[in-house]
Amino acid sequence: MSRRIKIKRGLDIPLEGEASSRVDVDTHSDLFGIVPDDYPGYTWKCAVKPGEHIEAGDPLLMDKTLGKIFLTSPVSGTVDEVRRGERRKILAVSVKREGELKQVKYPDKITKENFVDALCRTGLWALMRQRPYDIVPSPEERPRDIFITAVDTAPLAPALFRAEDMELLQSGVSALASLTKGNVYITFRAGEALQLSDCEVIEIEGPHPAGNVGVQINHIRPVDKGDVVWTMSVDVVRRIGKFVKEGIVDYSAMVAVTGPKTINPHFVSTMVGASLKTVLEGFLPEDKDIRVISGNVLTGEKLKADEDFLRYPYRQVTIIKEGTKTEEFMGWASLNPMKYSVKRTFPAFLRGLSKPFPFDARIKGGHRAMILSGEYDKVFLMDIYPEYLIKAIIARDIDKMEQLGIYEVAPEDFALPEFVDTSKNELQKIVRDGLDYLRREI
């Protein structure tokens, strides 16, 4: 019998552009890129040079600290570019594909003794995250518990698991259970739970952010100072399960192309790090006043469709209107029923706030001092005072940050408070900077 968690607060953002069940297979992508910023917690250095030929599964980058964790190429081909930014920071490493896409078979036998090393060498390790700090975990530490989420409640997010992946999921869960003396918790949406061994199954119901693993940890077993837990999505566990069961490193990615400006939203079957220019062929409107986001609208990365790559976690792209034209008739006093407001400023609630809206990227407000109005608490589901934690982070008060629960949170936990924030503060950036600062100091 699984445990059930019921969430009453939160907010489901009714965004237009849900993907249909249609799936197109991407056979045209020939440029793939890995972005080291998607894997926080380490400084990455190049393991290849432009013009060098590599095989699928070969390392592109490795961490400078331990020299054990690798980010690997999803395809065979030639290293096209090592893209650098200020102070020669590596922004991306791209590979020009040569030949057909193929599955990558790990050359060695996978045993209990070499399991961690094998995950590090194949790049699968970097897909996991650790709390505190929301970083790639250290292979030299073992977690108190492991938390897996099979729920994504973000706007237009696709389903995270399929029933036919049951065996792979079980293999992954059993393998991960050997890495902790504690429990493996896996959370499903209410009514969709699978019967799995070597773990405790949790069911959760409620609006976003019920699918955030931080919310699930807070309701199951919170993180205290000194604790280390690992988190990941069920998609990562499926990849690990396939690796354990078949010895295959799975670089495939089923991507939902969504959003109100998307032409015929549906799925694309492609590979990790595929060029957005190819993936989005046929999806982009003629209107150039658009924003392309790799991920969902709350936590995804704003990208350029003609030169960037599909970013971690490699399962969603959202296209919305940028909204560069700011002049509107009557502005905030408009009676337009298609204007959305959490606080019922506009009459849209009369048509039902659950009906989809064509959101754009405008902030629609001015930056101002933080208002302690309790508006964060309506959408923040953890047993933490979010306004006070944000103020402690801004003040760099480590004692207050620890007392107010910074070890439990990640930037994604503040995405919804950022959406409803009257003061228009960049809460996710503040939390990311605070976590990095705390890690450096401690």
WOFENPE-V243242 format. One record per residue. RES is the residue in one small letter. D_CENTER is the distance of its C-alpha to the mean C-alpha in Angstrom with 2 decimals. Layout:
# WOFENPE-V243242
res = {RES	RES}
d_center = {D_CENTER	D_CENTER}
This chain:
# WOFENPE-V243242
res = {m	s	r	r	i	k	i	k	r	g	l	d	i	p	l	e	g	e	a	s	s	r	v	d	v	d	t	h	s	d	l	f	g	i	v	p	d	d	y	p	g	y	t	w	k	c	a	v	k	p	g	e	h	i	e	a	g	d	p	l	l	m	d	k	t	l	g	k	i	f	l	t	s	p	v	s	g	t	v	d	e	v	r	r	g	e	r	r	k	i	l	a	v	s	v	k	r	e	g	e	l	k	q	v	k	y	p	d	k	i	t	k	e	n	f	v	d	a	l	c	r	t	g	l	w	a	l	m	r	q	r	p	y	d	i	v	p	s	p	e	e	r	p	r	d	i	f	i	t	a	v	d	t	a	p	l	a	p	a	l	f	r	a	e	d	m	e	l	l	q	s	g	v	s	a	l	a	s	l	t	k	g	n	v	y	i	t	f	r	a	g	e	a	l	q	l	s	d	c	e	v	i	e	i	e	g	p	h	p	a	g	n	v	g	v	q	i	n	h	i	r	p	v	d	k	g	d	v	v	w	t	m	s	v	d	v	v	r	r	i	g	k	f	v	k	e	g	i	v	d	y	s	a	m	v	a	v	t	g	p	k	t	i	n	p	h	f	v	s	t	m	v	g	a	s	l	k	t	v	l	e	g	f	l	p	e	d	k	d	i	r	v	i	s	g	n	v	l	t	g	e	k	l	k	a	d	e	d	f	l	r	y	p	y	r	q	v	t	i	i	k	e	g	t	k	t	e	e	f	m	g	w	a	s	l	n	p	m	k	y	s	v	k	r	t	f	p	a	f	l	r	g	l	s	k	p	f	p	f	d	a	r	i	k	g	g	h	r	a	m	i	l	s	g	e	y	d	k	v	f	l	m	d	i	y	p	e	y	l	i	k	a	i	i	a	r	d	i	d	k	m	e	q	l	g	i	y	e	v	a	p	e	d	f	a	l	p	e	f	v	d	t	s	k	n	e	l	q	k	i	v	r	d	g	l	d	y	l	r	r	e	i}
d_center = {29.53	25.93	25.28	24.11	22.34	23.09	21.24	23.46	21.88	18.81	18.42	17.36	17.29	19.55	18.29	20.40	19.44	18.16	18.12	21.27	21.65	23.05	21.59	22.65	22.72	21.94	24.98	25.41	22.58	24.34	22.14	18.90	17.11	14.98	13.64	14.19	12.42	9.04	10.72	12.13	15.31	17.55	19.70	19.64	22.84	23.78	25.38	26.69	28.74	28.90	31.21	30.66	30.38	27.75	26.96	23.70	22.25	24.01	22.33	21.38	20.41	21.16	20.68	23.77	23.97	24.45	24.78	23.28	19.63	19.28	16.92	18.77	19.80	18.86	22.31	25.86	27.45	28.25	26.18	26.28	25.15	23.86	22.63	23.37	23.25	25.24	26.96	26.00	22.36	20.61	18.23	17.90	20.00	20.91	22.95	25.47	25.67	29.15	30.24	28.53	25.03	25.58	24.17	24.08	26.34	26.17	29.76	30.38	30.79	27.96	29.50	28.61	29.81	27.79	24.58	22.57	24.08	23.30	19.56	19.66	21.78	19.78	16.40	15.00	15.21	12.72	9.90	10.70	10.31	13.35	14.57	16.38	14.86	11.17	12.11	12.76	15.63	19.20	20.97	24.05	22.90	22.63	20.64	22.42	20.19	17.15	14.83	13.18	11.69	12.83	12.15	9.71	11.85	10.05	12.57	13.47	10.63	12.29	13.58	11.87	15.25	18.75	21.97	23.24	20.63	22.29	24.14	21.29	19.26	22.40	22.92	19.54	20.03	23.58	22.74	20.20	22.80	25.16	23.11	23.48	26.66	24.85	23.12	20.20	18.85	17.07	16.39	17.16	17.93	21.62	23.91	21.55	21.78	22.95	25.66	24.41	26.28	25.46	23.01	23.21	21.86	20.76	20.73	19.17	20.16	19.68	17.79	14.37	13.00	14.56	11.47	9.75	10.70	12.45	14.69	15.51	16.48	18.58	20.42	20.95	21.73	20.72	20.22	23.44	24.42	24.84	22.48	19.68	17.26	14.54	11.42	9.48	8.84	12.14	11.31	11.34	14.51	15.99	15.78	17.40	19.89	20.92	21.42	23.58	25.48	26.13	25.43	23.20	20.04	18.05	16.38	16.38	13.61	14.25	12.85	13.61	15.17	15.61	17.06	20.61	21.66	20.65	23.76	23.77	20.08	19.41	17.60	17.95	18.22	17.57	16.41	13.56	13.95	16.46	18.17	17.12	20.87	21.60	18.71	19.54	23.27	24.82	21.98	22.80	25.58	28.62	27.74	26.28	25.25	21.63	18.16	15.73	12.02	9.52	6.87	8.36	11.15	10.11	7.09	7.32	9.83	13.45	15.06	18.54	18.96	21.92	20.77	17.03	14.82	11.91	8.90	6.21	4.84	8.17	8.72	9.37	11.50	13.19	16.66	18.45	21.70	21.76	24.82	26.94	30.03	30.23	33.75	33.97	37.09	37.52	34.02	32.87	36.03	35.17	35.88	33.56	32.16	29.05	27.88	25.37	25.64	24.32	27.71	29.80	31.14	31.60	33.34	30.33	30.25	33.56	31.96	29.25	25.88	24.27	25.34	22.89	23.19	22.80	20.76	20.84	19.26	22.18	22.01	25.37	26.79	27.84	26.57	28.68	29.04	26.88	28.58	28.70	28.92	26.72	24.46	21.29	22.67	22.70	18.92	18.00	18.50	18.92	22.42	22.08	23.79	21.00	23.55	25.46	22.52	21.52	25.20	25.47	22.61	24.32	27.61	26.28	28.06	26.74	28.93	27.75	24.07	24.66	26.81	24.33	21.50	19.24	18.66	16.81	14.26	11.03	10.41	8.17	11.41	13.38	11.71	14.29	17.11	16.53	16.99	20.22	21.47	25.01	25.05	22.08	20.81	17.61	16.49	12.99	14.86	17.60	15.60	13.97	17.58	19.00	17.04	18.01	21.52	21.93	20.98	23.49	26.16	25.98}
